[in-house]
Each structure stands twice: as C-alpha cells, then as structure tokens.
Amino acid sequence: MDFKTILNEMVSNVDGAIGAGLVGTDGIVIEQIALKGTFNISDVGAEYATIIKNAKKASENFGLGKTSEILISTERAMMIMNTVSNSYFVAIALDLEGNLGRGRLEVKKAIPKFEKELT
Amino acid sequence: MAKDDSGFAEIEEYSKKLNSNPESLVFVPLAEAYRKSGMLDEAIETCLKGLQLHPSYMSARMVLGRAYMEKKMYEEAETEFRKVASADVNNIMAHSLLGQNYMKQNKFADAIKEYQKVLTLNPDDMTAQQMLNKALELARQTNAPRVPAETDKTAADNDRKKTISRAEAFSQQGDIENAIKLYQMILDADPENLVVRQRLKDLEVRKAKASAPRKAPERAKSDMFSANYRDNDKITSDDILSVMKDTVPRIPSAPKTAPAPEPKPAPKAEAKPSVKAPEAAKVADAELVNLPALTKLKQTEGILGIMLMDIHGKVLSSTLKAKAATAELTNTVSLIFSKTEKSVQVMDYGTQVNQILITGEKGQIIFSKIGSKILVVMADENINLGKMRLAMSEVVKALR
C-alpha cells in the first residue's frame, strides 16, 4: 500500500478533513493530499518539524516521556500530528466543524500502516 | 553503492510507484533512498527528472542539494539550498544545510552567517549553536576574513540589543514612527536579520492601519480577548526577546547616542482606546489566580498541575511540578506558540493558535492562549480529555 493510499483512506473517514501529509522530522514532505485547495504542507514542513521537536522537548521537560500526539486548534482549523517511528510524523488538518475524535482515531489506525511501509 | 537490503527494498518499492505514476511526488523519497544508499548519481538524476515536472517542489531541491553536497559538488548544492532559502526565508533546514555546505569548503565566515540565521529562527537549536561555535573557532584558527573578533561581535550584539530594547519601548508607548526608525537602523546594519525584518514589516502594517479610519466594532471584538492583545503582531517581542536570550530589560536604560528621541522612562501601555494602565493590569492578574474556575480546574481528577503565565514568560500562578526549571518551561511554551503561530499563518489557518495539546507516554499537557496569557495544564495519562477540555473552557471563559 503506498503512502497516498494510506493518506486517502485516513482522510476519507474523517468529516471536515482538509488534507494530510507524511513528513520527515527533517521537514521534508514524503507525501501529501489536499481535499481543499489551501492545504500545502510543503510550505510548512520545516515549521512543523520544529514544532514536533519542541513538543518533544516540552514533553521531556514536563516529565511526560516520549511524545505521541500533538493537537493544535486555531480560529479556523484543527491539526493533529502523530509521530511515526522516530523519523517521520503524519499530520491531518480539519476545519472547525471537523470530527476531531474521528480524526485522532483514523490517524492512530494509519500509523502502523505507515510504519510497515517505512521499514 | 547500496549498503544494505532495506535501502534496496525501499528503492524497489518507490521505483515501482514512480513507474506506475511518473507524475507522482514519490520521486523525492526515491531520491532520498538512493542518497542514503550512497547511489548519489541516481539520486541526482531522479531529482532532476522530478523537478522538470514539479519545479517548485522545494523538498526535492533539498534532497538534490544534499546529494550534490555529498558528491562534493558544493556550488551546485549551494544553488539548490539558496533556491529553497529564497522561496522561504524561514526554512531552518535550508540555512542549516547551507552552513554545512560552507563548512565542508572551509568557508567559515559564510557558515557563521547561516548558523546565525538558524539560531535567529530557532534560538534553542543546540546543533546549530555547536556548529556556530565550531565555525567561530575554526575561523579564528585560520584567520578567516570577515569574521569579527569575539569582543567586537559581543559589543555589536550589545548595541543591537540595546537598540531593539529602545525600539520595543517606543512600540509599547505607541510611538510607531520612532520604533520603525530604530528597527530600520538595525536592519541597515544587519540586512539578513529575519526577525528584525519581520518586526519592521509588522510595525509598518500597524502604522498603516493606525492612519486608516478605525472600525469600532471590530476593535472591540479583538480587545475582548485581552487589553494588551495586539492583532498586528505576528512576530512580537516574544521572538525579539528570545533572540536576545532574556539578557535585555524590557525598559531600556538611556543609551549614549541616539538618532531618535528617548522613550519616556516609564513605558505606558499602547495608545489604544481600551488599553488598561499597567497598575490596573497588575490588579487583574492578582484576581486571575484566584478565579473559582481555576480552582475548580486544579481540583479536577487527573490534573497534575497548572501554570498561568503571560506571553513573555512571566509566571502568574503555578502548581506544576516539572523536571525542568520554570524559566526553561516558559521558554519552551513561548517558543512552541511562536513556531505554531508562524506555521498556521503560512497555511492560512488563522492568525493565532488557541490551544495546543501534547500527549506523552505518561500524560498530557494543554497550552491555551487567552489574550496575552497562556494557561498550561498538565494531566496524567488516564484523564478524560473531554472533561479536561470542558473544565479548561470554563477557565478560558472566566479569564476572557
């Protein structure tokens, strides 16, 4: 199963999904899909990688151990980022009416599939 | 040549995918797999072919640049990294790779500039800091040109910090004109300072907005969140102060020479109709920590600790028991917010981040931004996320 198929499966079950991407922790985008025109994770891959890096640092500083998930909400969208093995992360963006719980579930379901493809 | 089977398996897999859809973006992981396996010619060829179809795909240029660099084709590598850095001045990886590329050519002065840019964008990047130190040391050993002596550099840094501090004081007093003049001076001396460039841009936007007629209802809406909230400030004094690494006081001492008039000794809040005076803000802060909603949140089952801080890192209230020092925690929180805000602005997902939740193995932390304050809540791994967010929303309502 290729990355695009996994991403498509992931977003197709989530109401309000805008797009999703698989990104390396070095900021390089491996694959992405956009359901709405505005989604382009390539523009922010490096920024996301920095967020992940700092979230890991925060998690360690607060004594919470290894980071598994990051949720971000803004006035226009919600983003879910989960680490995939040590070198990648998957991100999905939803609009404000999106189903956040379903989004988290679908991302968690997709992680083993990505890991299988990446090993 | 390829060194292990997993590399070959990846190459085979990605090659199949690319063959089935030659327009796919999979050429990037394929080229990366070639590069990691030492097949640099194949990596370069794959990137060049892919870039013919997707010339603006910057990730491909990064992989291509890396392959060139490993093949010791440093000029070609620089061209690719420069293209990425030009397309996105905030691309930390591009500047970091430019630094590496210069180090490999013993161009330490150029490497120093690139690592300084990385640290401007992310002051906590320890690798960049180490590389910068190494470049400075090697530059000194080889007497490389254009590298100022450490004392000169320190003096220049101190001057810059003082000027930034004065500019921020002007900005806080609503004297945008003079703040712009000072930031322009810094930028003239250091044209590649991205944070200062962005700050200057923000101030110019603010100046333009201030001269335009105001729409009263919209203003009231944004002020609802906080008396101190400034909707024009994308990169704010958070970023400036993080660059200054907490060494500069927010109220500046009088410098010896000044092209612009001195800021008044006691900085006032910004000249906006609804801004509270500093004394009133202090009273409000004291009231905040005793809010019933906050007390209720602290008592919620599974909550391990709460911290209320302002966006500058000042702790207003805290029951957190964390591994790291409070200053380190507040710096990390501020940095996450500033980086996240930049990314959501680039993605056009709004101008500010409301909430960030980080889930770790042993629990969760939620950061909520409420006007100029950040509420940090730490919970154990068994907490019901829905209940936690509900309790937090009450605090958010009360604080607003």
Interface residues (C-beta under 8 A of the other chain):
Chain A: D2 F3 K4 D26 G27 I28 V29 I30 E31 Q32 T38 F39 N40 I41 S42 D43 V44 G45 A46 E47 Y48 A49 T50 I51 N54 A55 K57 A58 S59 E60 N61 F62 G63 L64 G65 K66 T67 S68 E69 I70 L71 I72 S73 T74 E75 R76 A77 M79 A93 E117 T119
Chain B: S6 E13 K17 S24 L25 V26 V28 P29 E32 Y57 M58 S59 M62 V63 D88 N90 N91 I92 M93 A94 N122 D124 L320 A322 K323 A324 E328 L329 T332 V333 L335 I336 K339 T340 K342 S343 V344 V346 M347 D348 Y349 G350 T351 Q352 V353 N354 Q355 I356 L357 I358 T359 G360 E361 K362 G363 Q364 I365 M378
